[in-house]
Amino acid sequence: MNLPEEAQRDVLARLSRIEGQARGVRGMIEEGRGCMDVVRQLAAMRAAIGKVAAAVIAENLEECVRRSTTEGAEAELKQAKQALIEFV
């Protein structure tokens, strides 16, 4: 996937935080922490993943619209639309 440099940095930073959250949740489970503590962290991870997906989809849609004047752009727009539908 070819994201603009700034968007790529943002997405990669978010993914690094999600990795840290996953390690934290694993540790919480290994320590026997309470269900609600674990669920709160899992909910935070889910929200963070949603933001990553939204950023990737938005960049993809923006690129498709930019190229919409070129031949074959209709198929790319349909694919971007499908990605959004599957995510939501």
C-alpha positions as CSV (number, residue, x, y, z in Angstrom):
1,M,0.0,0.0,0.0
2,N,1.3,3.4,-1.0
3,L,0.3,5.9,1.6
4,P,1.6,9.5,1.6
5,E,4.6,9.8,3.9
6,E,2.8,11.7,6.7
7,A,-0.1,9.3,6.6
8,Q,2.2,6.3,6.7
9,R,4.0,7.7,9.7
10,D,0.7,8.2,11.5
11,V,-0.6,4.8,10.7
12,L,2.6,3.1,11.7
13,A,2.7,5.0,15.0
14,R,-0.8,4.0,15.7
15,L,0.0,0.4,15.0
16,S,3.0,0.5,17.3
17,R,0.7,1.8,20.1
18,I,-1.8,-1.0,19.4
19,E,1.1,-3.6,19.6
20,G,2.0,-2.1,23.0
21,Q,-1.6,-2.3,24.1
22,A,-1.8,-6.0,23.0
23,R,1.3,-6.8,25.0
24,G,-0.2,-5.0,27.9
25,V,-3.5,-7.0,27.7
26,R,-1.5,-10.2,27.4
27,G,0.3,-9.3,30.6
28,M,-2.9,-8.4,32.3
29,I,-4.4,-11.8,31.5
30,E,-1.2,-13.6,32.6
31,E,-1.4,-11.7,35.9
32,G,-5.0,-12.6,36.4
33,R,-6.3,-9.0,36.3
34,G,-10.0,-8.4,36.5
35,C,-12.3,-8.9,33.6
36,M,-13.4,-5.3,33.4
37,D,-9.8,-4.0,33.3
38,V,-9.1,-6.4,30.4
39,V,-12.3,-5.5,28.6
40,R,-11.6,-1.8,28.9
41,Q,-8.2,-2.3,27.3
42,L,-9.6,-4.5,24.6
43,A,-12.2,-1.8,23.8
44,A,-9.4,0.8,23.6
45,M,-7.6,-1.5,21.2
46,R,-10.7,-1.9,19.1
47,A,-11.2,1.8,18.9
48,A,-7.5,2.3,17.9
49,I,-7.8,-0.3,15.2
50,G,-10.9,1.4,13.9
51,K,-9.0,4.7,13.6
52,V,-6.2,3.0,11.7
53,A,-8.7,1.4,9.3
54,A,-10.5,4.7,8.9
55,A,-7.2,6.5,8.1
56,V,-6.2,3.9,5.5
57,I,-9.6,3.9,3.9
58,A,-9.7,7.7,3.8
59,E,-6.3,7.9,2.1
60,N,-7.4,5.2,-0.4
61,L,-10.6,7.1,-1.2
62,E,-8.7,10.4,-1.6
63,E,-6.3,8.8,-4.0
64,C,-9.1,7.2,-6.0
65,V,-10.9,10.5,-6.3
66,R,-7.6,12.2,-7.4
67,R,-7.2,9.6,-10.1
68,S,-10.9,9.6,-11.0
69,T,-10.2,11.4,-14.3
70,T,-8.1,8.5,-15.6
71,E,-9.3,5.5,-17.4
72,G,-10.2,2.6,-15.1
73,A,-10.8,4.8,-12.1
74,E,-14.4,3.5,-11.8
75,A,-13.1,0.0,-10.7
76,E,-10.8,1.6,-8.2
77,L,-13.6,3.7,-6.7
78,K,-15.8,0.6,-6.4
79,Q,-13.0,-1.3,-4.6
80,A,-12.5,1.7,-2.2
81,K,-16.3,1.8,-1.6
82,Q,-16.2,-2.0,-0.9
83,A,-13.4,-1.6,1.6
84,L,-15.4,1.1,3.5
85,I,-18.6,-1.1,3.5
86,E,-16.7,-4.1,4.8
87,F,-15.1,-2.1,7.5
88,V,-18.3,-0.5,8.7
